[in-house]
């Protein structure tokens, strides 16, 4: 039986997400599929990680488990040193909103809401800030992604690249430790794809976050700090790029 590649060693103080031996089955009886077969991974602060591999190898399933959107059938998962895989649903939802930021291939913005209103949604769900504080933080984040002059523009009046930048700002709204991205540049042209990726990496490194992105773009993968290659439900290689 194949085994997952050993996890590269990193100081515990730098690790903000770690999983060990994650297993996931989908389907029942004869249609049951072993999607993840003992995946282990560690994400460090200030680093950008790429998960690559052919379609159906388990990349998205891994991302959804790490993002607390699905539960593993076996294995452990901790974020900022806290075990989270077995938390009850309401606490799992709270931890997801507090600790994680998500960016998907499609931005999932509310089209009739303004840019600033879209970014305030996760802050309202978490309930830590007052209305003026939420508005100030949303404006600051939009400024950081180069949209400080479009705070009050409805999302439907923004370009595709601008909407994806709003989605990045929204992912940072609650100051998450980990950002998870599923093909975040997949719907963008080359220029906007490069701009969004550069923006993401700059934010991760300057704000000491960890980023894991799933990508089929070899140029994006080569620009990440780490590349984790998946095949048949396993991470078969951890490769550090010389940037």
C-alpha positions in Angstrom: 0.0 0.0 0.0 1.3 3.5 -1.0 2.0 6.0 1.8 1.9 9.8 1.8 5.3 11.5 1.4 6.8 12.6 4.8 6.0 16.1 5.9 8.9 18.6 5.8 9.9 19.6 9.3 9.0 23.2 10.4 9.2 24.8 13.9 5.9 24.4 15.8 5.8 28.2 16.4 5.6 28.7 12.6 2.9 26.1 12.0 -0.7 27.4 11.7 -2.4 24.4 10.2 -1.4 20.7 10.4 -3.2 17.5 9.4 -2.1 14.0 9.8 -3.4 10.8 8.2 -6.6 12.3 6.7 -8.9 9.7 5.2 -12.1 10.3 3.3 -14.6 8.0 1.6 -17.4 9.1 -0.7 -20.4 7.0 -1.8 -21.8 3.7 -0.4 -21.3 0.0 -1.1 -19.9 -0.8 -4.5 -19.8 2.9 -5.5 -17.7 3.8 -2.4 -14.5 5.6 -3.3 -11.4 6.1 -1.2 -10.8 9.8 -2.0 -8.1 10.6 0.6 -5.8 7.8 1.7 -3.9 9.2 4.7 -2.9 12.7 3.7 -0.5 14.7 6.0 0.4 18.3 5.5 1.8 21.3 7.4 1.3 25.0 6.5 3.7 27.6 7.9 3.1 31.3 8.5 4.2 33.6 5.7 4.4 30.8 3.2 2.4 30.0 0.0 1.7 26.4 -0.8 0.3 24.9 -4.0 -1.6 21.6 -4.2 -1.2 20.1 -7.7 -2.2 16.9 -9.5 -4.6 15.5 -12.0 -8.4 15.9 -11.7 -9.9 13.5 -9.3 -6.7 13.0 -7.2 -8.3 14.5 -4.1 -7.2 18.1 -4.1 -10.6 19.7 -3.6 -11.7 17.1 -1.1 -8.6 17.9 0.9 -9.3 21.6 0.7 -12.9 21.2 1.9 -11.7 19.2 4.9 -9.0 21.7 5.8 -11.6 24.4 5.4 -13.9 22.7 7.9 -16.6 22.3 5.2 -16.4 18.6 5.4 -15.2 16.1 8.0 -12.6 13.4 7.6 -13.4 9.7 8.2 -10.1 9.4 10.0 -7.0 11.5 10.9 -6.4 14.7 12.8 -6.5 18.4 12.0 -5.4 21.3 14.0 -5.4 25.1 13.4 -3.2 27.4 15.5 -2.5 24.4 17.8 -6.2 23.6 18.4 -7.7 20.3 17.3 -10.8 21.0 15.2 -11.8 17.9 13.3 -14.1 16.6 16.0 -15.8 19.9 17.2 -19.6 20.1 17.2 -21.2 21.7 14.2 -21.9 25.1 15.7 -18.3 25.5 17.1 -16.9 24.2 13.8 -18.8 27.0 12.0 -17.5 29.6 14.4 -13.9 28.4 14.1 -14.2 28.3 10.3 -15.3 32.0 10.3 -12.7 33.1 12.8 -9.6 31.2 11.6 -10.0 30.6 7.8 -10.5 32.6 4.7 -11.8 31.1 1.4 -11.3 32.1 -2.2 -13.0 30.1 -4.9 -12.6 30.0 -8.7 -15.9 31.9 -8.9 -16.0 34.9 -6.5 -19.6 34.3 -5.1 -20.2 38.0 -4.4 -23.7 39.3 -3.8 -24.1 41.2 -7.1 -26.4 43.9 -5.8 -24.3 44.6 -2.7 -21.5 47.1 -2.9 -17.8 46.0 -2.6 -17.7 47.2 1.0 -21.0 45.5 1.9 -19.7 42.2 0.6 -16.6 42.4 2.7 -18.6 43.2 5.8 -20.7 40.0 5.6 -18.2 37.6 7.3 -17.4 40.3 10.0 -21.1 40.6 10.8 -21.3 36.8 11.1 -18.4 36.8 13.6 -19.8 39.7 15.6 -16.5 41.0 17.0 -16.6 44.6 15.6 -19.0 47.5 15.7 -20.6 48.7 12.5 -18.1 51.6 12.1 -15.2 49.3 12.9 -16.4 46.8 10.2 -16.8 49.6 7.7 -13.3 51.0 8.4 -11.7 47.5 8.2 -13.5 46.7 4.9 -12.3 50.1 3.4 -8.8 49.3 4.6 -8.8 45.9 2.9 -10.3 47.3 -0.3 -7.5 49.8 -0.3 -5.0 47.0 0.1 -6.3 45.2 -3.0 -6.3 48.5 -5.1 -10.0 49.2 -5.0 -10.1 52.0 -2.5 -11.9 54.2 -5.0 -14.7 51.6 -5.6 -16.0 51.0 -2.1 -19.6 51.8 -2.9 -19.8 50.3 -6.4 -22.2 47.4 -6.7 -20.3 44.2 -7.5 -22.1 43.7 -10.8 -20.5 46.9 -12.0 -17.0 45.6 -11.3 -14.8 43.7 -13.8 -14.0 40.0 -13.3 -10.5 40.8 -12.0 -11.9 43.5 -9.7 -14.5 41.1 -8.3 -11.9 38.5 -7.6 -9.9 41.1 -5.7 -13.0 41.9 -3.6 -13.2 38.2 -2.9 -9.6 38.3 -1.7 -10.4 41.2 0.6 -13.4 39.4 1.9 -11.3 36.3 2.7 -9.1 38.5 4.9 -12.0 40.2 6.6 -11.8 38.4 10.0 -7.9 38.3 9.9 -7.7 34.5 9.4 -4.6 32.5 10.1 -5.0 30.4 7.0 -6.3 31.2 3.5 -7.6 28.4 1.3 -8.0 29.0 -2.4 -9.6 26.7 -5.1 -8.3 27.7 -8.5 -8.5 31.4 -7.5 -7.3 32.6 -10.9 -9.0 30.0 -13.1 -11.6 32.3 -14.6 -9.2 35.2 -15.2 -7.1 36.2 -18.2 -3.3 36.0 -17.9 -2.8 39.7 -16.8 -5.5 39.5 -14.1 -4.4 36.0 -13.0 -0.8 37.3 -12.4 -2.1 40.4 -10.6 -4.4 38.4 -8.3 -1.7 35.9 -7.5 0.9 38.6 -6.8 -1.6 40.4 -4.6 -2.3 37.2 -2.6 1.3 36.3 -2.1 2.2 39.8 -1.0 -0.7 39.9 1.5 0.3 36.4 2.9 3.9 37.3 3.4 3.4 40.9 4.8 0.6 39.8 7.2 2.1 36.5 8.2 -0.7 34.2 6.9 -0.5 30.8 5.4 -2.0 30.2 1.9 -2.8 26.8 0.3 -4.1 27.0 -3.2 -5.2 24.3 -5.6 -4.1 25.1 -9.1 -3.6 23.5 -12.5 -1.5 26.4 -13.6 2.2 25.3 -13.6 3.4 29.0 -13.7 1.4 29.7 -10.5 2.7 26.5 -8.8 6.3 27.3 -9.6 6.0 30.8 -8.0 4.8 29.3 -4.7 7.1 28.4 -1.8 6.0 24.8 -1.6 4.4 22.5 -4.2 2.6 19.4 -2.9 1.9 16.9 -5.6 -1.2 14.7 -5.2 -2.0 11.4 -6.9 -4.7 8.8 -6.1 -5.7 10.4 -2.8 -2.1 10.8 -1.5 0.5 13.6 -1.4 3.3 11.8 -3.2 5.8 14.7 -3.1 6.6 17.9 -1.1 8.8 20.2 -3.2 10.3 23.5 -2.1 10.8 26.0 -4.9 14.0 28.1 -5.0 12.5 31.5 -5.4 
